[in-house]
Amino acid sequence: MFEPESDSVSTALGGHIRRAIAEAGGWLPFDRFMALALYAPGLGYYARDDRQFGALPASGSDFVTAPELSPHFGRALARQVAQALDAADVDEVIEFGAGTGALAQQLLGALGERVRRYRIVDLSGALRQRQQRTLADFGARVQWLDALPERLTAVVVGNEVLDAMPVQLLHFDGRQWFERGVGVAGAGLAWNDRATAQRPPVDDPDRHFVPGTTTEIHPQAEAFVRTLAERTERGAAFFIDYGFPAAEYYHPQRSGGTLMCHQAHRADADALADVGCKDITAHVNFTAVALAAQDAGFEVLGYTSQAHFLLNCGILDGLRGAHPREIAPAQRLLQEHEMGELFKVLALAKGCSFDPVGFIRGDRTHRL
């Protein structure tokens, strides 16, 4: 349905990336390639249109996130946000990567006047337009920012934002480590490795990993939470995303890493194909994110699965008496083989301390 436009976008973005590779001397590190593929103005996946999010492939969408799946996600999260607003004595929420605006709509609807101002930081102009349409009824209470504020007294929310931050790829051949980048091969793109001193954050990476391993490190996500901690004067932050603690992330059996693409609700691992027409993500190393946040001044308040978090926040109360058509998608948020276990929630705070309701049972902070 959208193939002609997709072909045109991919061709234009491919040319843009090949020029960037040439200007860089024939090689781009993967994180730079990923940034261009996702965010190049007017061409990158999140910059080209607003069709990414949707429940079914027929809509032209590529994947669905929890707020689009069920409004009960945002209503449950609102209970945790309300507690954090009270504990920090603040009345502002800041959301990063707000997608369609569905989560903001759910939180604002549930929290009412408790939120004086709701600010959104999103790199996508196309998605910002969609968010503005979705949130028009909330008027001036919703504002959009182009960058992280210098000072924050707020509760921060990020659903599936850390996984969209560019990652570096490392490859181990059994003897030494390489940084995996992208070069040009004929009319297309190809993987190209260069020796590096970087290593995955484990005690002895040369012994820990099997030959042929490819994995990721997350300097941009870590830098983001460090900056967030440094600029937060008083408040809390909640990040929901798919990922693992470091011991699981860098398990020897996960030798292929976690890099994944999404297009038309199908997953593939070929990040160099259909560039600009599909999402590119990597799972989150929650240990690295938590340590970076803690070192920069945040207190880690909790870490658990999405299922435990939503159950602790009373999602079942909201589902009592609901129609089966409403219950079925909400169950996907909780089921272990769906989003319930793969997705995790990390809670951070600064300038205030409280026992967050979402982590009363099933807290796994000790596993980070």
Secondary structure, DSSP 8 states (H G I E B T S, - for coil): --HHHHHHHHHHHHHHHHHHHHHTTS-EEHHHHHHHHHHSTTTSHHHH-S-SB-SSGGGT--B--HHHH-HHHHHHHHHHHHHHHHHHT--EEEEES-TTSHHHHHHHHHHGGG-SEEEEE-S-HHHHHHHHHHTGGGGGGEEEESS--SSEEEEEEEES-GGGS--EEEEE-SS-EEEEEEEEETTEEEEEEEE-S---SSS-HHHHS-TT-EEEE-HHHHHHHHHHHHHEEEEEEEEEEEEE-HHHHT-TT-TT-S-EEEETTEEES-TTSSTTSSEEE--EEHHHHHHHHHHTT-EEEEEEEHHHHHHHTTHHHHHTT--HHHHHHHHHTT-IIIIITTEEEEEEEES-----GGGSSS--GGG-
